[in-house]
Structures are given as C-alpha cells and as structure tokens.
Amino acid sequence: MASRTWTFSGRILGVGTTSGVRVVVGVWDDSPLGSFADVMVERADGHRLLIAPSQEVVDFVASTYTFDETRVEPVQVGTDATPDRGVPHTLHLTTASLELAADLGRRTALGWLLRGIPRGLAGSPALSTVTDPVARVVLRGVRTRGSAGHGRGEYYGATDIRAVRAVTARLDGVDLGTLTPVDPPARFGFSSTPRRPALTEVVTTVVERA
C-alpha cells in the first residue's frame, strides 16, 4: 500500500505552569511547509488551542493532532546567547495571543546520551519502534511512535535535551504563573512532552497510508 511521508527537523519546548496551562512550542528549521514555529496550548480546563502562522500549517497540524480551537497568528521565535560561547540561554516566543520566555539550562544526562545518535538515523521509524518501550518507562507520558488518529502514524527521534529552568508567559493577557512539570501530560496526540520541562532536539516523521 502506498503512503505519504513528511519529515520535520527542529526543536520542541514543553513546559507546565502554576496556572495549570501546559505549552508545547515547535520550532521547525526544515519541513515540507518551510521554516516555521507553532504553539499548542492546553488550559487547566482541558481546552486545547493551536496557534500557527498560516492556514496551511493549521490544516496540516490539525489533521495530525486534536484541538478544540485554532488561531492563525504570526509566530516569532528568537534566542539570546551567552556571548563567549554562543549557546542559547533564553528562548522568546511572541504571537498575538501568547508571550513566552523560557530560561534554558544545561544539557540533561539523557541529552548527552542522545547526542551520539546521527540525525539521519533519529528520524527512522524503525528506531522509534525500538525506543518506544523504553521511553514509556523512562519518561512519563512520552512515546516515540503511535497515532493521534486521522489516519496518520508519527515517529519521534530525539538527538538532544536541555532542561528549562524558568518560564514567564501570558496568554490572552493573563499571566500563567511560574514553571511546573508538564503534569498532567498534554493531550494533543498520542504522546506528551517529557514531564520535566525541556527543550528537545527532534526529528519527527509523519506517515499517512493511502
């Protein structure tokens, strides 16, 4: 049976806040839709919101994950870097609805292990199939393969993880509070980000069966 495949390479930021809102930011350097960033927000009451920079991105993401509301807004993402090392230490995101700044920490122990995986191999569905049972045990709420429905399978391959030390955010003008674990897990698809707030380098493969 023929299938269609899309590959996205970039970073995923996952944070929780004391207001009960969980935020997942995707910053995609290379994708079939070009370079872009999008935001998935789950409020404390379970309402799931997608913010994306174009209707094309909204249509693709909403055909892969599940939301109660979508908004088309420009999504601007930037980083501040340590002058002597050029290492990003703060990620800034701005849309019409959301402002967020995440203070990035050091690479985690798991991040050091993942750095040995070539990016080409990280995006392999075969590797995601092998790592999925481990991810379920080691990282609560995380799976590396599965489906949110909609006839599409998804495969995640991580190549680095940095901890998030603090976050400030406002959604629709309301302060979201301070950093907490991503708990309960976000419910946009079959997998959540790690419970510990983090910025994860990732290669994501989406497969649609004809």
TACOR-V739843 format. One record per run of one state. SS is the DSSP state (~ for helix, > for strand, _ for the rest). FROM is the first residue (numbers start at 1). TO is the last residue. If there is no record, write none. Layout:
ss:from:to
SS:FROM:TO
SS:FROM:TO
This chain:
ss:from:to
_:1:2
>:3:17
_:18:21
>:22:30
_:31:35
>:36:42
_:43:47
>:48:52
_:53:54
~:55:62
_:63:68
>:69:72
_:73:75
>:76:81
_:82:87
>:88:94
_:95:97
>:98:107
_:108:108
~:109:114
_:115:118
~:119:122
_:123:124
~:125:138
_:139:144
>:145:149
_:150:151
>:152:171
_:172:173
>:174:175
_:176:178
>:179:180
_:181:197
>:198:209
_:210:210
